[in-house]
Amino acid sequence: PKGATTRAPAWVGASMIRLILFNLLLFGSCGYALWRGTRDARIIAATCLVAAFASYPFLTGYAGVETSVLAIDLIVLGLFVWVALKSDRFWPLWIAGLHVTTVIGHALKLMSSDLVPLAYAVALRMWAYPELIILVIAVWRSEQRRRFPDPHLKQSAS
């Protein structure tokens, strides 16, 4: 009909808001880590940014196993574990451990192809939020240690 407007479904707006919020968190946390973080934080931040951009073209709707995203997630897990093993801080281990749960999401889809696509998508996506929040806290804590060193504690390079 003339003059009628069509509205997008409510989930489209919600999806866009989630995407905007995630990208704000991604760029904000990784930018902060690249600007003020230690070597460990910069490696984690660069890995998160590259993985996010590398994954976008391969997402197909989560109906089947996202094999390209699985490959990216395995590489990311390897880098996170490498940083955790080399670091003298505990936070990289938390990030690596959380990323293991993302890889487990892929394993669940491999074992049960009838896994609901939304559940698979959530299993892959949700752990990025706490990973990025941990990164921000780690960089902030590192800055605090540099600015206000405790004379009774051994100071580390990272």
N, C-alpha and C positions, 0 to 999 in steps of 0.2 A: 504494500500500500504506500501511496505517496506520503512522504513526510515521516514515515515510520523509521525508527532507529532500531538497530539490532545491538544487543548487548552480548558481550562475551560471557561464557559460563563463569560462575564464581570461582571455580578452581583455577581458571586461567589467571585471574588477578592474584590469587593466593600464590600460585607458582611463581609469578613474576616477582612478587614481594620477597619470597624465599630466595630467589636467585639474586636479587639486589642485595639483600641482607648478607647472603653468603659471600658475594663478591666484595662487599664492604669489609667484612671480617677477613677475607683472604688477603686483599690488597693492604688493608690497615695493619694486620698482624705481620705479614711478610715484609711490608715496607719498613715497619718499625724494627724488625729483626735485622733486615739488611742494613739499616741505617745505624742502629745502636747495639746490635747483638754481637756476641762472641763468634768465633769461627764455627762452632757447633750450630749456633742459632742461624747463621747465614747459610750454612749448608742445608739445614732443614727447611728454611724459608724458600730458598731457590728450588729445592726439590718439590715443595708443595706447589709453587707457581708453575713450574714446568709440567708437573703431573696434571694439574687442573686444565691447563691449555691443551695438553696432549690428549686428554681423555674426551674433551667435548666433541670432536668430530666422530668418535666411535660409538657414542651412546645411541642405541637403537630402540629403546623402549622397554628393556628389561624382560622381554618375553622369553628369551633364551639367555644362555651364559654370555656375558659380554667379554669375549675372549681377549680382545685388544685391551680393554680396560683391566682385565685380570693380569695381563702381561705387564702393563704399566704399574699396577698395584704391587706386583711381585718385585719389580725393580725398586720401587719406592720403599718397600719393606726392607729390601737388602741394604739400601742406603741408610735408612733409619737405624737398623741394627748395627751397621758399621759405625755410625756416629755414636750410638749408645755404648758400644764396646771400647771405643777410643776415648770417650769423654770421661772427665773426672767428676761430672755432675750426674745426678740421678734422673733429671727430667727427660733426657732423650730416651731412656728406657721406657718411661710412661708413654711417650709418643709412639715408639716402636710397638709396644704392647697393644695400644689402641688400634694401630694399623693391622695387627694380626687379626683383630676382629673383622676388619673389612675383608681381608683375604678369606676368612672363614665364611663370610657371606657368599663369596663366589663358590666355595666348596659346597655349601648347602644347596645352591642352585644346581651344581653339577650332580649332587646326589638325589635331588628331588626336582625334576624338571617341571613339576606342576606347582612349584612354589609361586605364590601370587606375585606378579611383577612389582606391585607396590611394596610388598614386604622385602623383596630382593633390592629394590631401589633404596629403601630406607636403610637396609643392612649395609649397603655400600656407602651411602652418603653421610649418615648421621655421625660417624666417628670423626669426620673432618673437623667438626665444630670444637669438640674438646681438645683435639690435637692443636688447633690454632690458638685456643685460649691458653693452653699450657705453654705454648711458644711465647705468647705475650708476657705471661707471668714470669717465665724464665728470664726473658730479656730484662724485664723490670727489676727482678731480684739481682741479676748480674750488675745492673747499673747501681743498685743500692750498695752492693758489696764494694764496688769500685769507689763510690763517693764517700761511703762511711765504713771503712775497713775496721774489723774487730781485731784489735791487737793480740787477742788471745787465741785467734784461730789462724790456721795456716791458710794463706791466700793462694788461689790457683789462677792459672792463666785463663780459664774459661769458667 
